Amino acid sequence: MLITAGAPRCTRLVQPPSAPGGVIDPSLRARARTRVHELLRDVPPPRPWSMNAWVDELERHRGREIDLVAVEYEPGRPSGAWQRRADYDLIAYTAGTSPLHQDHIIAHELAHLLCEHRGSCVMSDAEAVALAPDLSAHTLSHLLTRVTTDVDEHEAELIAVLLMSAATAEREPLKPGASGRSADRARRLASLLG
């Protein structure tokens, strides 16, 4: 999701689209599982896990660069964003959070990229200048605040959880610095989302 609010934690885990009885829409779940399976077949996660190393392989596979940029988080601002540029993709993620959470934010934004989700810009140029005076207001407004549909957000979140669960499934040490306990939590969350 490109617009989130609240403390520097994952605020995107909202009720996903559901079928009758509160079950996550099976077609969304199946679509996410298929995308992750195909992606990891084509670009296997490195062991031990490293998001940077995996993104390097993803770039080679796609033939297109992906720049990862850490940005300072402010309450009420997005924790991550993706922007497609003419010749590369740009992903911004929160600098001041745990390495595992950073990886999850990046995975969520990569899901938007891989699913080719589209959104519409809602940040004014003045808001963009206040947020990042070193970037052009136009660039930042389109980078950090785009609105996507709930289905797109749920699909990106489910893909991110499944991807991180698969990437951290082995008991080898994770890079960068995530504890085994954090990895176990990611796996449990993925099992809940199916």
Backbone as numpy.savetxt, mean C-alpha at the origin, in Angstrom:
# Nx Ny Nz CAx CAy CAz Cx Cy Cz
-5.20 3.28 0.26 -6.05 4.46 0.26 -5.17 5.67 0.26
-5.61 6.68 -0.39 -4.80 7.85 -0.50 -5.26 8.95 0.42
-6.38 8.78 1.08 -6.83 9.75 2.08 -7.16 8.99 3.34
-6.45 9.30 4.42 -6.73 8.67 5.70 -6.68 9.74 6.78
-7.24 9.45 7.91 -7.22 10.38 9.02 -6.84 9.63 10.28
-6.42 10.38 11.28 -6.15 9.76 12.57 -4.67 9.66 12.88
-4.36 8.87 13.87 -2.99 8.69 14.34 -2.16 7.93 13.31
-0.82 7.97 13.46 0.03 7.28 12.49 -0.05 5.77 12.64
-1.15 5.22 12.21 -1.36 3.79 12.21 -2.26 3.49 11.02
-2.45 2.24 10.75 -3.26 1.89 9.59 -4.71 2.19 9.89
-5.26 3.18 9.21 -6.64 3.57 9.47 -7.56 3.10 8.36
-7.05 2.25 7.47 -7.84 1.87 6.31 -8.64 0.60 6.53
-8.49 -0.03 7.66 -9.19 -1.29 7.87 -10.64 -1.00 8.26
-11.44 -0.71 7.28 -12.86 -0.45 7.49 -13.64 -1.63 6.96
-14.91 -1.65 7.24 -15.74 -2.78 6.81 -15.69 -2.92 5.30
-15.17 -4.05 4.81 -15.11 -4.25 3.35 -16.49 -4.53 2.77
-16.62 -4.38 1.45 -17.90 -4.73 0.82 -18.25 -6.17 1.19
-19.48 -6.37 1.58 -19.81 -7.72 2.05 -21.04 -8.27 1.35
-21.07 -9.56 1.37 -22.24 -10.29 0.88 -23.22 -10.39 2.05
-24.44 -10.86 1.81 -25.38 -11.03 2.92 -24.76 -11.84 4.05
-25.03 -11.43 5.27 -24.51 -12.13 6.43 -23.17 -11.58 6.90
-22.70 -10.48 6.31 -21.48 -9.84 6.76 -20.20 -10.48 6.26
-20.28 -11.40 5.30 -19.10 -12.07 4.77 -18.49 -11.17 3.70
-17.15 -11.09 3.68 -16.47 -10.29 2.66 -16.88 -10.81 1.30
-17.20 -9.90 0.39 -17.62 -10.25 -0.96 -16.67 -11.29 -1.54
-17.14 -12.48 -1.82 -16.26 -13.55 -2.32 -15.55 -13.20 -3.62
-16.18 -12.42 -4.49 -15.52 -12.09 -5.75 -14.33 -11.15 -5.51
-14.45 -10.25 -4.54 -13.34 -9.37 -4.18 -12.20 -10.18 -3.58
-12.53 -11.08 -2.70 -11.53 -11.95 -2.07 -10.83 -12.80 -3.12
-11.59 -13.39 -4.02 -11.01 -14.25 -5.07 -10.12 -13.43 -6.00
-10.58 -12.25 -6.37 -9.79 -11.38 -7.25 -8.47 -11.00 -6.59
-8.51 -10.65 -5.32 -7.29 -10.27 -4.59 -6.34 -11.46 -4.48
-6.86 -12.62 -4.13 -6.00 -13.81 -4.02 -5.34 -14.15 -5.36
-6.10 -14.06 -6.43 -5.56 -14.36 -7.75 -4.45 -13.38 -8.11
-4.68 -12.09 -7.88 -3.66 -11.08 -8.18 -2.38 -11.33 -7.39
-2.50 -11.63 -6.11 -1.32 -11.86 -5.28 -0.61 -13.14 -5.73
-1.35 -14.20 -5.99 -0.75 -15.45 -6.44 0.04 -15.23 -7.73
-0.57 -14.57 -8.71 0.11 -14.33 -9.99 1.32 -13.41 -9.81
1.16 -12.40 -8.99 2.26 -11.46 -8.76 3.45 -12.16 -8.12
3.20 -12.96 -7.09 4.30 -13.62 -6.39 4.88 -14.78 -7.21
4.11 -15.32 -8.13 4.65 -16.31 -9.06 5.66 -15.64 -9.99
5.31 -14.44 -10.46 6.17 -13.71 -11.40 7.32 -12.98 -10.70
7.06 -12.50 -9.49 8.07 -11.74 -8.74 8.08 -12.28 -7.31
8.78 -13.40 -7.07 8.78 -14.01 -5.74 9.40 -13.07 -4.69
8.89 -13.14 -3.46 9.47 -12.30 -2.41 10.87 -12.78 -2.05
11.80 -11.84 -1.82 13.15 -12.25 -1.43 13.14 -12.82 -0.02
14.07 -13.70 0.25 14.25 -14.27 1.59 15.66 -13.99 2.04
15.85 -13.30 3.13 14.81 -12.72 3.98 14.11 -11.56 3.28
12.91 -11.25 3.76 12.07 -10.23 3.16 12.74 -8.86 3.21
12.66 -8.15 2.12 13.10 -6.76 2.01 12.21 -6.08 0.97
11.41 -5.09 1.39 10.54 -4.39 0.45 11.35 -3.75 -0.66
12.48 -3.13 -0.31 13.29 -2.47 -1.34 13.77 -3.47 -2.39
14.25 -4.62 -1.96 14.72 -5.64 -2.91 13.57 -6.14 -3.77
12.39 -6.32 -3.17 11.25 -6.80 -3.92 10.78 -5.77 -4.95
10.76 -4.49 -4.55 10.38 -3.44 -5.49 11.38 -3.37 -6.65
12.67 -3.58 -6.36 13.67 -3.62 -7.44 13.32 -4.71 -8.45
12.92 -5.89 -7.97 12.54 -6.98 -8.87 11.24 -6.67 -9.61
10.31 -6.04 -8.92 9.05 -5.64 -9.55 9.30 -4.64 -10.68
10.23 -3.71 -10.44 10.60 -2.76 -11.49 11.14 -3.49 -12.73
12.03 -4.43 -12.51 12.59 -5.20 -13.63 11.49 -5.97 -14.36
10.59 -6.56 -13.62 9.50 -7.33 -14.21 8.58 -6.44 -15.06
8.25 -5.26 -14.56 7.34 -4.35 -15.25 8.05 -3.50 -16.30
9.38 -3.37 -16.19 10.11 -2.50 -17.11 9.82 -1.04 -16.86
9.55 -0.70 -15.62 9.17 0.68 -15.26 9.62 0.94 -13.83
10.28 2.07 -13.61 10.78 2.39 -12.28 9.66 2.77 -11.31
9.93 2.48 -10.04 9.05 2.86 -8.94 9.92 3.58 -7.92
9.64 4.84 -7.68 10.38 5.60 -6.67 9.59 5.58 -5.37
10.27 5.21 -4.27 9.67 5.21 -2.94 10.18 6.44 -2.20
9.25 7.24 -1.67 9.61 8.49 -1.00 8.97 8.52 0.39
9.80 8.61 1.43 9.30 8.74 2.80 8.88 10.19 3.03
7.69 10.38 3.58 7.19 11.71 3.89 6.75 11.77 5.35
6.81 12.94 5.93 6.38 13.11 7.32 4.86 13.01 7.40
4.40 12.29 8.40 2.97 12.12 8.60 2.44 13.25 9.47
1.27 13.74 9.11 0.54 14.70 9.94 -0.86 14.14 10.13
-1.38 14.18 11.37 -2.73 13.66 11.60 -3.72 14.28 10.61
-4.57 13.45 10.07 -5.55 13.90 9.11 -5.06 13.87 7.67
-3.80 13.59 7.49 -3.21 13.53 6.14 -3.05 12.07 5.73
-2.87 11.81 4.46 -2.69 10.43 3.99 -1.42 9.80 4.56
-1.45 8.49 4.78 -0.25 7.78 5.21 0.52 7.22 4.02
-0.10 7.23 2.85 0.56 6.76 1.65 -0.16 7.26 0.42
0.56 7.23 -0.71 -0.03 7.68 -1.97 0.75 7.10 -3.14
0.06 6.97 -4.25 0.69 6.53 -5.50 0.34 7.53 -6.59
1.33 7.86 -7.39 1.09 8.70 -8.56 1.80 8.09 -9.75
1.07 7.92 -10.84 1.66 7.45 -12.09 2.19 8.66 -12.83
3.49 8.65 -13.10 4.13 9.70 -13.89 4.33 9.18 -15.31
4.75 10.05 -16.21 4.92 9.67 -17.61 5.87 8.48 -17.77
6.99 8.49 -17.03 7.98 7.44 -17.24 8.34 6.66 -15.98
7.65 6.87 -14.88 7.88 6.10 -13.65 6.69 6.27 -12.73
6.66 5.45 -11.67 5.61 5.56 -10.65 6.25 6.07 -9.36
5.50 6.85 -8.62 5.97 7.44 -7.37 5.05 6.98 -6.25
5.65 6.42 -5.20 4.89 6.01 -4.02 5.45 6.73 -2.81
4.58 7.46 -2.13 4.95 8.13 -0.88 4.40 7.29 0.27
5.18 7.23 1.35 4.76 6.46 2.53 5.23 7.20 3.77
4.59 6.93 4.88 4.89 7.59 6.15 6.29 7.24 6.65
7.07 8.27 6.97 8.43 8.06 7.47 8.44 7.63 8.94
7.61 8.20 9.75 7.68 8.01 11.20 6.83 6.89 11.73
6.98 5.70 11.19 6.25 4.54 11.70 7.17 3.32 11.60
6.70 2.19 12.05 7.55 0.99 12.08 7.88 0.52 10.66
8.99 -0.17 10.50 9.34 -0.70 9.18 8.26 -1.63 8.61
7.63 -2.45 9.44 6.58 -3.33 8.95 5.37 -2.53 8.46
5.03 -1.47 9.19 3.91 -0.63 8.77 4.26 0.11 7.48
5.49 0.58 7.35 5.92 1.21 6.10 5.77 0.24 4.94
6.20 -1.00 5.14 6.07 -2.00 4.09 4.60 -2.22 3.72
3.74 -2.21 4.73 2.31 -2.41 4.46 1.74 -1.24 3.66
2.11 -0.02 4.03 1.65 1.16 3.30 2.10 1.07 1.84
3.37 0.73 1.64 3.91 0.59 0.29 3.15 -0.51 -0.46
2.91 -1.64 0.19 2.18 -2.74 -0.45 0.77 -2.30 -0.86
0.12 -1.52 -0.01 -1.22 -1.01 -0.32 -1.18 -0.12 -1.57
-0.19 0.77 -1.61 -0.08 1.66 -2.76 0.33 0.89 -4.02
1.18 -0.12 -3.86 1.52 -0.98 -5.00 0.27 -1.69 -5.53
-0.63 -2.07 -4.63 -1.88 -2.71 -5.06 -2.69 -1.75 -5.93
-2.78 -0.49 -5.53 -3.46 0.50 -6.37 -2.80 0.57 -7.75
-1.47 0.61 -7.75 -0.69 0.68 -8.99 -0.98 -0.53 -9.87
-0.87 -1.72 -9.31 -1.02 -2.95 -10.07 -2.45 -3.16 -10.56
-3.41 -2.69 -9.79 -4.82 -2.79 -10.20 -5.24 -1.62 -11.10
-4.34 -0.67 -11.25 -4.60 0.53 -12.06 -5.85 1.26 -11.59
-5.99 1.39 -10.27 -7.09 2.16 -9.71 -6.92 3.62 -10.09
-8.01 4.31 -10.28 -7.99 5.73 -10.60 -8.75 6.48 -9.52
-8.43 7.74 -9.35 -9.11 8.58 -8.39 -9.17 9.99 -8.92
-9.71 10.89 -8.11 -9.75 12.29 -8.54 -9.12 13.15 -7.45
-8.40 14.17 -7.88 -7.67 15.03 -6.96 -8.64 15.90 -6.17
-8.43 16.01 -4.85 -9.31 16.84 -4.02 -8.55 17.85 -3.18
-7.23 17.94 -3.29 -6.45 18.88 -2.49 -6.22 20.16 -3.30
-6.39 21.29 -2.65 -6.12 22.56 -3.34 -4.62 22.79 -3.43
-4.21 23.67 -4.35 -2.80 24.00 -4.48 -2.26 24.62 -3.18
-3.07 25.44 -2.51 -2.64 26.09 -1.25 -2.38 25.03 -0.18
-3.25 24.03 -0.09 -3.05 22.95 0.88 -1.78 22.17 0.56
-1.52 21.96 -0.71 -0.32 21.23 -1.13 0.94 22.00 -0.77
0.95 23.32 -0.99 2.12 24.14 -0.66 2.38 24.10 0.85
1.32 24.17 1.65 1.49 24.13 3.11 2.05 22.78 3.55
1.64 21.70 2.90 2.08 20.37 3.29 3.53 20.10 2.91
3.94 20.49 1.72 5.32 20.22 1.25 5.80 21.38 0.40
6.37 22.40 1.04 6.78 23.60 0.30 7.89 23.34 -0.72
8.64 22.23 -0.59 9.72 21.95 -1.54 9.25 21.33 -2.84
8.03 20.82 -2.87 7.48 20.25 -4.10 6.51 21.25 -4.72
6.33 21.15 -6.02 5.35 22.03 -6.64 3.97 21.65 -6.10
3.14 22.65 -5.91 1.81 22.42 -5.36 1.01 21.47 -6.24
1.12 21.64 -7.54 0.39 20.79 -8.47 0.82 19.32 -8.32
2.11 19.10 -8.24 2.62 17.73 -8.10 2.11 17.11 -6.81
2.25 17.82 -5.71 1.85 17.24 -4.43 0.34 17.04 -4.34
-0.43 17.97 -4.87 -1.88 17.83 -4.77 -2.35 16.55 -5.46
-1.73 16.21 -6.56 -2.11 14.99 -7.25 -1.45 13.75 -6.65
-0.35 13.93 -5.96 0.34 12.80 -5.33 -0.38 12.33 -4.08
-0.75 13.27 -3.23 -1.18 12.88 -1.88 -2.67 12.81 -1.63
-3.49 13.41 -2.44 -4.91 13.31 -2.12 -5.73 13.01 -3.33
-5.94 11.76 -3.51 -6.83 11.30 -4.56 -7.89 10.45 -3.87
-9.08 10.54 -4.36 -10.18 9.80 -3.78 -10.43 8.57 -4.64
-10.47 7.43 -4.01 -10.78 6.19 -4.72 -12.06 5.60 -4.15
-12.63 4.66 -4.85 -13.87 4.06 -4.38 -13.60 3.12 -3.21
-14.63 2.85 -2.44 -14.49 1.91 -1.33 -14.04 0.54 -1.82
-14.58 0.09 -2.94 -14.19 -1.23 -3.47 -12.71 -1.22 -3.82
-12.22 -0.14 -4.45 -10.79 -0.04 -4.75 -9.96 -0.09 -3.48
-10.40 0.62 -2.47 -9.66 0.65 -1.20 -9.64 -0.72 -0.54
-10.76 -1.38 -0.52 -10.81 -2.71 0.10 -9.97 -3.70 -0.69
-10.02 -3.61 -2.01 -9.20 -4.50 -2.82 -7.72 -4.24 -2.56
-7.31 -2.97 -2.52 -5.90 -2.64 -2.26 -5.48 -3.10 -0.88
-6.34 -2.92 0.10 -6.00 -3.34 1.47 -5.89 -4.85 1.57
-6.81 -5.57 0.96 -6.77 -7.03 1.00 -5.53 -7.54 0.28
-5.20 -6.97 -0.86 -3.98 -7.36 -1.58 -2.75 -7.09 -0.73
-2.71 -5.94 -0.07 -1.56 -5.60 0.78 -1.41 -6.61 1.91
-2.50 -6.97 2.56 -2.44 -7.93 3.67 -1.99 -9.30 3.16
-2.57 -9.74 2.05 -2.17 -11.04 1.49 -0.72 -11.04 1.04
-0.28 -9.95 0.42 1.10 -9.84 -0.03 2.06 -9.86 1.15
1.79 -9.06 2.16 2.68 -9.01 3.32 2.66 -10.33 4.08
1.52 -11.00 4.13 1.46 -12.30 4.78 2.34 -13.30 4.06
2.25 -13.33 2.73 3.08 -14.25 1.95 4.55 -13.87 2.04
4.83 -12.59 2.01 6.23 -12.13 2.03 6.91 -12.43 3.34
6.15 -12.45 4.42 6.74 -12.65 5.75 6.45 -14.05 6.30
5.99 -14.95 5.45 5.55 -16.28 5.92 6.67 -17.12 6.49
7.87 -17.02 5.98 8.96 -17.83 6.49 9.46 -17.25 7.81
10.07 -18.08 8.60 10.55 -17.67 9.92 11.92 -17.00 9.87
12.44 -16.74 8.69 13.72 -16.06 8.59 13.56 -14.61 9.07
14.66 -13.98 9.48 14.57 -12.59 9.92 14.05 -11.71 8.79
13.17 -10.78 9.17 12.62 -9.85 8.19 13.51 -8.63 8.05
13.55 -8.08 6.88 14.23 -6.81 6.67 13.19 -5.84 6.18
13.13 -4.65 6.64 14.00 -4.03 7.60 13.47 -4.15 9.03
14.07 -4.94 9.84 13.92 -4.97 11.28 12.59 -5.34 11.90
11.65 -5.95 11.19 10.38 -6.32 11.82 10.58 -7.54 12.71
9.90 -7.54 13.85 10.04 -8.67 14.77 9.18 -9.83 14.31
9.48 -11.01 14.80 8.67 -12.18 14.50 7.25 -12.01 14.98
7.07 -11.31 16.09 5.74 -11.08 16.62 4.91 -10.24 15.66
5.53 -9.21 15.08 4.82 -8.37 14.11 4.44 -9.17 12.88
5.35 -10.00 12.42 5.06 -10.84 11.26 3.92 -11.80 11.57
3.89 -12.37 12.78 2.81 -13.26 13.17 1.47 -12.53 13.15
1.45 -11.29 13.62 0.22 -10.50 13.59 -0.25 -10.27 12.16
0.68 -9.99 11.25 0.32 -9.79 9.84 -0.30 -11.06 9.27
0.27 -12.21 9.61 -0.27 -13.48 9.12 -1.67 -13.75 9.70
-1.85 -13.46 10.98 -3.16 -13.67 11.59 -4.20 -12.76 10.93
-3.82 -11.51 10.68 -4.75 -10.58 10.03 -5.10 -11.08 8.64
-4.12 -11.57 7.91 -4.39 -12.10 6.56 -5.35 -13.29 6.64
-5.18 -14.14 7.65 -6.08 -15.30 7.74 -7.50 -14.86 8.05
-7.66 -13.77 8.80 -9.01 -13.25 9.08 -9.67 -12.71 7.82
-8.86 -12.07 6.95 -9.41 -11.49 5.73 -9.52 -12.49 4.62
-8.94 -13.65 4.84 -9.17 -14.75 3.95 -8.33 -14.91 2.77
